[in-house]
Amino acid sequence: MRTRRLGQNGPDLTVIGLGTWAIGGSWEYGWGAQDDRDSLEAIFEAMDCGINWIDTAPIYGCGHSEEVVGKALKQMQKKPLIATKCGLLWNEKREKIHCLDRESIFRECEASLRRLGIETIDLYQLHWPVPDAQLEDAWEAMCKLAEQGKVRQVGICNGSVELLERISSIRPPASLQNPYSMVERGIEDSLLDYCGQQQIGVLAYSPMYKGLLTGKFSHAYMQQLPADDHRKRFDRHFQEPQFSRYVKRADRLQEIAAEHNRPAAQLAIAWVLRRETVTSAIVGARRTGQITETAGASEWILDAEIMESIDRAWDSV
Ligand SMILES: NC(=O)c1ccc[n+]([C@@H]2O[C@H](COP(=O)([O-])OP(=O)(O)OC[C@H]3O[C@@H](n4cnc5c(N)ncnc54)[C@H](OP(=O)(O)O)[C@@H]3O)[C@@H](O)[C@H]2O)c1
């Protein structure tokens, strides 16, 4: 699989990374029940597809995603690079709590290393920069962890240009992990250019918008999702009036992709990767078959003609 260098100093990441939010199972922002055997198979399958890095976070299933990734790592000879995060804790109801206290970040790092069963985290990312007043404290703590060799690179998620400038004066971040898909295009305004200029790696999350752009969503599909799938409960893009519009758009994307004998999921991911500044798209998978279907996007270069068809299809709905 193609690779791109992360930021100034690497490592080289495959243009698709495996996202493990959904495999965390149940918590406030879970995706319904998840069988660990399916998760492990999905992780091994991603490695077989040539993917060389995994993105996880302590909050995904209140430690469970990291544990499952750790279990998979134990069974692998050639280990992928591991990116995880800090800054989100949870309460006894498995609801998220923002916390950027310095000591808490040190504790979180130790807990992640333990759950993952590794000695060093390749990329340690601040999950949400909240509360804002503690941003610099948290970043300094993460830089300390890098000095101690507990983490190799430090990055940030859900950031803005202003926030990147604030932390860069302490230590330039290796990466920015933000949402990027046809549904959420915010980073095109200024962040992509800024990261390109500053040589900050860009990790694009939810490239298929949580499955919405794969063409499988319909009102009937939505109905049968479990009540504790956060897409049903909290996400406005899965609610009306937006939802019907996205379903129609995804249908059009499916038609375009079919003309090239490809699934719509690949079109959605290839669209994200067309921007050279994007280092890698983080693609979620929770059962066998999914990542094999999506991984082919890494080799699909979209030409001007197909880009025009996508724009026309998107704007026509
Ligand atoms: N830093 C942050 O704040 C942040 C936020 C969001 C995500 N992320 C990271 O980015 C990763 C990817 O984002 P994401 O999981 O939200 O969205 P995504 O990659 O756009 O969508 C993943 C979901 O789509 C469905 N899917 C996967 N392959 C499919 C296929 N071939 N055909 C049909 N459906 C398929 C699966 O869910 P179903 O089968 O249940 O539909 C899967 O969980 C996350 O796992 C996480 O690591 C980070």
The ligand as an ORCA input file, in Angstrom:
! r2SCAN-3c Opt
* xyz 0 1
  N     -10.013     12.099     16.978
  C     -11.305     12.024     16.979
  O     -11.995     12.808     17.638
  C     -11.977     10.982     16.127
  C     -13.358     11.070     15.855
  C     -13.921     10.120     15.031
  C     -13.145      9.089     14.507
  N     -11.819      9.008     14.820
  C     -10.976      7.889     14.304
  O     -11.218      7.690     12.927
  C     -11.651      6.352     12.703
  C     -12.549      6.270     11.490
  O     -13.701      7.058     11.661
  P     -15.144      6.411     11.865
  O     -15.014      5.027     12.387
  O     -15.931      7.408     12.626
  O     -15.794      6.452     10.405
  P     -15.580      5.746      9.011
  O     -14.242      5.176      8.887
  O     -16.052      6.746      8.020
  O     -16.694      4.593      9.087
  C     -16.444      3.394      9.755
  C     -17.724      2.573      9.870
  O     -18.329      2.362      8.591
  C     -18.845      1.032      8.514
  N     -18.094      0.361      7.432
  C     -16.748      0.124      7.391
  N     -16.398     -0.471      6.246
  C     -17.530     -0.620      5.533
  C     -17.811     -1.191      4.267
  N     -16.855     -1.722      3.501
  N     -19.104     -1.187      3.830
  C     -20.056     -0.647      4.591
  N     -19.865     -0.111      5.812
  C     -18.608     -0.094      6.275
  C     -18.608      0.376      9.868
  O     -19.731      0.585     10.743
  P     -21.101     -0.252     10.623
  O     -20.764     -1.585     10.030
  O     -21.635     -0.293     11.992
  O     -21.960      0.609      9.714
  C     -17.447      1.195     10.421
  O     -17.388      1.202     11.819
  C     -12.269      5.936     14.049
  O     -12.390      4.530     14.179
  C     -11.275      6.565     15.004
  O     -10.109      5.771     15.083
  C     -11.224      9.942     15.610
*
